[in-house]
C-alpha cells in the first residue's frame, strides 16, 4: 500500500477491501563499540541458538536487513539502475554490509505497464537499460542480495498501472528466479476480491517451484497490510508479513504503526517475522531523537530493517543511527524473540526482549512531548537474582553496573536502550546514575522559570566527585543557590539542584534548547559523563478577542500523514498540497486539515474561555475515513465527538477552556486501520 489518501487508494484497491543534507562524500560509517554479547548475525544465514523453532527452508532466520527505495523516491525518475548500484557500493564502502545489511530491494515502477507478447514482464528500458539480471549480477558481485516487487493483483499499487502477478504467478516467479532475485515483496492492490490466503499461497507455491528449477531460493515478504491477520496463518507461507498500513516520515505515523505491531510478539520467530514496514531514518521528517526511537523500536520488535533513505544523500547522523551495531545486535539476536510490552502507562513504555545469551534488551520509550522518568527492575525483566548486573547503554556504548534498578529520564519522543545481564564482574564497571530534570515547559520573554535537576545513583557501588551544570543559549541567565557538587553519592542517593532560568526580554517565541550535564567517577577513577536536553518554550498568550486557530502559532503539531495544513485539507505527503476544507458540500476558508492520528498543541496562557469548530471527514475522501475529534484543556478532555465517518454530517464542537495554559486538538483514527483519515477542524476558533 502506497498511500493513506483515498484519491490514490480507491484507484488501486478493488473488491472486498477497504480503501485503505549532506552528500556521502567523505563520510564513513563510524565503528561503534562491539555489542555486549554476540555480533549481529547475517540475515538468513545463521541458525538460531534456541528459542522458537526455525522453518525447514532456513530462510530469514534473523529479520532481513537491507534497503528499499520507495520511501525516498516513490516512482520518481531517480529510481533507476544507477541508484541501485550506488546503494550496493555504499553498503560496502560505508560499512553497512559488515553491519549486517544484505538486501538491495527494488519497489514499484521498475517494469513497463504492459507485458510482452509472451506475457512476460518487461523491465523499464529507461530506468534499467541492461535489464534486471544485469543489476542483480552487479549486486551479487558485491556479496549482497537483490529484491524485487509486484502485487497479488492485476496491477501494482501505482496509478500508472504496472502489471501485477495475479494469474501470472508461475511465469513471474520463474522470471524472478532466472534473474537471480533473492527477495520478493508481494503487495495487495487491485486484487479483484480474490481470497488473500489463496493469492499469497499461490505465489508461495510458484516461488518454491521456481527455486527448485534454478536452485535459487527467494525470501517471500507478504505485503497485505495486516488486513487478514497474516500473523495467524502466514508462518508456512512466507518469511515475513506486513502487519500495518504504509509508514510515512512522521512521528505520528511511526508511533501508530509501532503500537499496532507491538502486541503481535507471540507470532514472531526465526523465519517468520512481523513486518511494521520500512525505516524512515534519514528522510528528514523526524528529529534525530525520533529516528533513534524509530530504530530502537524496530530493533527490539525484531522487525526487518530495510533502509528507506537514499544513502547517496544521507548525512553522517543517519549513518550513525543505521550503523549502530549494538542496536542491530538486538534486532539480529539468533533467539528470534520479539520484544514484549511490560508497561506503557502515561506514554512511558518498558519493552523487554529475551536474548540468546540469557540477558535482556530493554527499551525505555517516552512517547510524550516532555521528559519522563521510566523505570523497571532486573527482576521484572526476568533476570535471576544477583548482587549486581551489567548495564550497557546501546546508544552511548557504555557499560555500567546496577544493583537491580533499570531507569532513565528519557527526553521527549526519546528511547534509552539498554542490555542487562547477570555478570560476576559487575562491580568492575562504573555505577549507573540517572540524570533527571523537572522543568517548566513554558515561559514568557523576560520571565523566570524554575528547573530542578537530580543525579540519582542506582548502581551497586558509590559514585565520587559528582557534579552537575546547566547551560543555555547566549543571553539566557541561569543561576542556583543549591549545591552542584557532591564528594560521594552512595547507592540509592542523589544530588538535587534547583535552578532559576530567565529568558531574555527580547527573545522571540519558540522552542529553546538548554542542556544539563553530570560527571562523576567510579571507585577505580573511571570518569562517566551523561547529558540530558532541556527544552523550554518561550510563548505569547493570544490577545483578547476571537482568533482562528490557523492564525495562531502552535507549540507543536503531529500528523499521521504529511504535515498539518492551515486553511486547507491535509492533502498528500508534501506541505501545501491540500484543497479547500469541505464538509457536507460546504467549503470553509479557515481551519486546520489533519490526518489521524494527529495532535496540535496551542498555548493559551489562561487567557481564553472557549474553543469552537465544525469537524468531520473531508469530502475528498468519498466513502472512506473514520476519525474521532477530542479537545484537551491542560490534562483534561473537555470535548469529544466519538467516531465519525464521511456518512456523518459535520459536527459542531464547543469546549470550555477557561483558565487552561494549553489546549490540544486531537484526532484519532476511530479505532480502525489508519487509511484515508483526512479530518477537518473547520472554522476552528478561540475566544480569549
URBELPE-V67934 format. One line per field, one symbol per residue. psi: psi as a letter, one per 40 degrees, with the letter a starting at -180 (. if undefined). A space follows every 10 residues. Layout:
BEGIN
psi: ???
END
This chain:
BEGIN
psi: hdiehdddde eehigeiih. giiehehhhi giiiidbiih ihheehiiga ahhiideeif eihiibihed dddbeieeha dddddddddd dddeedddee hdhhhhaiee iieiiadeei ihiheddgde iddddddddd eefiiiiiia ifadiadiee fihiehefdd ddddddddee hehhhhaeif efeihddddd dddddddddd dddefgihhh hhgeeedfgd eeeededaei hheiaiiifi dddddddddd ddeedeeiih ehihhfiiie heeeeiiddd ddddddddde efiighheih eeeiiddddd ddehdddddd dehedfhiii hdiehfehhh hhhhideeai ihhhhheifi iihhiaiddd eeiihidiih hhhedefhhi iiedihiihh iheihhhihh ihheedeeii ihhhhihhih eiiiheihii hhihhhheie iihifhiiih iaihehhhii eiieihdhhi heiihhhhih hhiideiiia hhhihhhiii iideehhhii ihihhhhhih iiiiahhide eiiidihiid hiihiheiid baeiieeaih hhhfehhhei ahhihihihh hihefeeidi hiihiahide ebeihhihhi hhhbehheii eihiieeiii hhhhhheheh dihhhhhiee eahghfghih ghfhihh.
END
